Amino acid sequence: MKEEFAMQINNILKLYDVGYFLEPTSGTVTKGANEAVKHMLSEDYSEILPTDVMTKMRSAIKMYYRFDSSMEYKKQAIVTLAAILENQRNKLKDILNENFETNKNDHDKLIFDIVNEYEVRHNKPIEKTNYNHEIWYDWMMQYYTSVIIAYYRLILLKK
């Protein structure tokens, strides 16, 4: 019933402004979500992600894609996702090194320099601030979500 209602409402919502999307299970209304984002919002990762990670990721996704989300909320959502990876940093280095035969510090630098050097996490004077936050925050959000999912999928492969 929820899915049917959401489908009918979504047919109307997509016509407004940049388009809106009602996520059927949580009831979250998002603004301007593309198909990949809609899939990410609707996907059930409970078989892949630990419960606490799933809860944090869902919270970050809702915070970021909510129709009235400010740039500060979007930034906090990205910080939440980076913190999930930070808690697994050493294991993440090891599993990526195993799978890609690349120095694990190279992966670590790629993953964490984004939030550490572009005024997302630390806000140091030497960080880069002159970039289009709207565009790059969208990319960061999708990137960190994808890295989290890939990390936990790689763990499942090892079992």
C-alpha positions in Angstrom: 0.0 0.0 0.0 2.8 2.4 0.9 4.6 1.7 -2.4 1.5 2.3 -4.4 0.8 5.6 -2.6 4.4 6.7 -3.1 4.3 5.8 -6.8 1.2 7.9 -7.3 2.5 10.9 -5.3 5.9 10.6 -7.1 4.2 11.0 -10.4 3.0 14.4 -9.3 6.1 15.4 -7.3 8.5 14.9 -10.1 6.8 17.7 -12.1 7.6 20.4 -9.5 10.8 22.5 -9.7 13.8 20.2 -10.1 11.7 17.2 -9.1 10.9 15.7 -5.8 10.8 12.1 -4.7 8.9 10.4 -1.8 10.9 7.4 -0.5 8.2 4.8 0.2 9.7 3.1 3.3 10.8 6.1 5.3 8.5 8.8 4.0 11.5 11.1 3.3 10.9 13.7 0.6 14.0 14.5 -1.4 14.7 17.2 -3.9 16.3 16.7 -7.3 17.3 13.0 -6.8 18.6 11.2 -9.8 17.8 7.5 -10.5 21.0 6.4 -8.8 20.2 8.4 -5.7 16.6 7.1 -5.7 17.9 3.6 -5.8 20.3 4.3 -3.0 17.5 5.8 -0.9 15.3 2.8 -1.5 17.8 0.0 -1.3 17.8 -2.3 1.7 21.5 -2.9 2.7 20.6 -4.7 6.0 22.2 -7.9 4.8 25.4 -6.2 3.9 25.9 -3.5 6.6 26.0 -3.8 10.4 22.9 -2.3 12.0 24.8 0.7 13.5 26.4 1.5 10.1 23.0 1.1 8.4 21.4 3.5 10.9 24.1 6.1 10.5 24.1 5.8 6.7 20.3 6.1 6.4 20.4 9.1 8.8 23.1 10.8 6.6 21.2 10.0 3.4 18.0 11.5 4.8 19.8 14.5 6.2 21.5 15.2 2.9 18.7 14.5 0.4 15.8 16.0 2.4 14.0 18.6 0.4 14.9 21.5 2.7 18.5 20.5 3.5 20.9 23.3 3.9 24.6 23.2 2.9 25.5 22.8 6.5 23.3 19.8 6.9 24.7 18.3 3.7 28.2 18.9 5.0 27.3 17.1 8.3 25.9 14.2 6.3 29.2 13.8 4.5 31.1 14.0 7.8 28.8 11.2 9.2 29.7 8.9 6.3 33.5 9.8 6.6 33.2 8.9 10.3 31.8 5.5 9.5 34.9 4.8 7.3 37.2 6.4 9.9 36.1 3.8 12.5 37.2 1.1 10.0 40.2 2.9 8.6 42.9 0.2 9.3 40.7 -2.7 8.2 39.6 -0.6 5.1 43.3 -0.1 4.2 44.0 -3.8 4.5 41.0 -5.1 2.5 41.6 -2.5 -0.3 45.3 -3.4 -0.4 44.4 -7.1 -0.7 41.9 -6.6 -3.5 43.8 -4.0 -5.6 47.4 -4.7 -4.9 48.0 -1.0 -4.3 49.8 0.5 -1.4 47.1 0.9 1.3 48.2 4.4 2.1 47.3 5.4 -1.5 43.7 4.3 -0.9 43.6 6.0 2.5 44.8 9.2 1.0 42.2 9.1 -1.8 39.4 8.4 0.6 40.2 10.8 3.4 42.0 13.8 1.7 38.6 14.8 0.3 37.0 15.6 3.6 40.3 16.7 5.2 41.4 19.2 2.5 38.1 20.7 1.2 36.7 22.3 4.3 34.4 19.5 5.2 35.8 18.0 8.4 38.5 20.1 10.0 38.0 23.7 8.7 41.7 24.6 8.7 42.8 27.8 7.0 44.9 25.9 4.5 41.9 23.9 3.2 40.4 24.6 -0.2 37.2 26.6 -0.1 36.9 28.0 -3.6 34.8 25.3 -5.3 31.2 24.7 -6.1 30.0 23.1 -2.9 26.6 22.1 -4.3 28.2 20.0 -7.1 31.1 18.6 -5.1 29.0 17.7 -2.0 26.7 15.7 -4.2 29.8 13.8 -5.5 31.2 13.4 -2.0 27.9 12.0 -0.7 27.7 9.4 -3.4 31.4 8.6 -3.2 31.4 7.9 0.5 28.2 5.9 0.4 29.6 3.8 -2.4 32.9 3.2 -0.5 31.0 2.1 2.6 28.9 -0.3 0.6 31.9 -1.6 -1.3 33.9 -2.1 1.9 31.3 -4.2 3.5 30.7 -6.2 0.4 34.4 -7.0 0.2 34.2 -8.2 3.9 31.3 -10.5 2.9 33.4 -12.0 0.1 36.2 -12.9 2.6 33.8 -15.0 4.7 
